Amino acid sequence: MTNHHFSRRAFLAATTLSTLAGVTRAQSPNTARVVPRKLSPNEKLNVAGIGVGGKGMHDIMSYKRENIVALCDVDLDRAGEAFYRVADARQYRDYRKMFDEMADDIDMVTIATPDHTHAPAAYRAMKLGKHVYVEKPMTHTVAEARLLAETAREMKVATQMGNQGHSGDGVRDLAEMIWAGAIGEVREVHIWTDRPGGRWPHGSPKTPPPAEPVPDKMDWDLWLGAAPLRDYNSLYAPFKWRGWWDFGCGGLGDMACHIMDPAFFALKLGEAKTFSVEPVKQEEANDQTYPSNAIIKYQFPARADMGPVDVYWYENGLKPARPEGIPEGQRLGDDANGSLFVGANGWITAGEYGGEARLLPDARMADYTRPPKSLERVGGANHYRNFLDACKGGAPAVSNFDYAGPFTEMVLFGNIALRLNKRVEYDVETMSVTNDAAAGAHLTKEYRKGWELPV
């Protein structure tokens, strides 16, 4: 078996001389003040938003009681409402320029851009000592997730990934049930989503679509960021980028950071030293877009106090078979998104964000007494407030990068199995693919000049 060890040093060594020679001032942030400003709970943060249309506007407006000092978006149409609602904030298209001009005036940044631009923006912000809130998935590649987690620890900044369900009670209710032995040892988990469900291209087109005129108020070069150059087409932006390998992370990137979270947390999957992923089913895979639908299987060995477990992921409406013993009409998770935990002594099902964890069949839940609450609740399920408290010196946010980084690595490693259509084995400590030397290249990616990262 060949060990392909892609350590940080190996990634750097593999970077071409031409790429290294292209480092410009825009890539090298001004690090004159890299220590986060200490604030009391009653002081206000100076907040900047990168990507402030759609979900990004919701994220930045969650901090409207703080000082929103800067808004950045490559698409002025998408950003229009945020620009209108926070008219006093300085407006930018390029976050690199924003940091060059305003680094000393920013304490915290929200990032809600397409997946391929999460890590470059978050890394730059953290190296400048800024707290960062990054929408899910945390990064576009496995190596980026490791880099951001390490950088957050190095810079001692507060962080949070935008998987809001992790602040809710549901994931904790489910974990307490499993840890109390409600269904015995968990042997399998089945997790499903309806994504993409026609929301973005999966399986086609198999070649880049023809060039279309770039919208008047969009800077297409900045939108591409680190991705390879290609002509604009509305099948990419502003919305359908998730289905393209160069820009998004597919169904896993969109929903696994929500629906897989209860399994990752309750089954202590982050403590596994190794695991593997293999496709069970995929259709219409190609080099441009994700498969039209897929089922993949993660296999985890024994870890912590738990035995081996298989975790299955289903997308685009595919679902597991109903277990014998659960009558028709008794709901499994949510229709669109949910999970089913199969134990030695029964089943637990949960909804999209881990909510409504309950035993099956329904009659068993009716007679069940939930275990005492052993896990601290976040309170009000407010993911944004939880991060804000961390920025002001409170406890680390619940989905900080020490948690979200390993979780994102696990999720995105599944996409490598889909890309290669084969079983791949992962050594977590060395961040290496242990059964295929060539597959290790997919842990990272090439970055366009001016957007490089040290991975």
ZIFEN-V353422 format. One record per helix or strand of 3 or more residues. SS is the DSSP state (alpha for helix, beta for strand). FROM is the first residue (numbers start at 1). TO is the last residue. If there is no record, write none. Layout:
ss:SS from:FROM to:TO
ss:SS from:FROM to:TO
//
This chain:
ss:alpha from:8 to:14
ss:alpha from:17 to:21
ss:alpha from:25 to:27
ss:beta from:46 to:50
ss:alpha from:55 to:61
ss:beta from:67 to:72
ss:alpha from:80 to:85
ss:beta from:90 to:92
ss:alpha from:95 to:105
ss:beta from:108 to:111
ss:alpha from:115 to:127
ss:beta from:131 to:135
ss:alpha from:142 to:155
ss:beta from:159 to:162
ss:alpha from:164 to:167
ss:alpha from:170 to:179
ss:beta from:186 to:192
ss:alpha from:220 to:224
ss:alpha from:240 to:243
ss:alpha from:250 to:259
ss:alpha from:261 to:266
ss:alpha from:269 to:271
ss:beta from:274 to:283
ss:beta from:293 to:300
ss:beta from:309 to:314
ss:beta from:338 to:343
ss:beta from:346 to:350
ss:beta from:358 to:360
ss:alpha from:362 to:366
ss:alpha from:383 to:391
ss:alpha from:401 to:420
ss:beta from:424 to:427
ss:alpha from:438 to:443
//
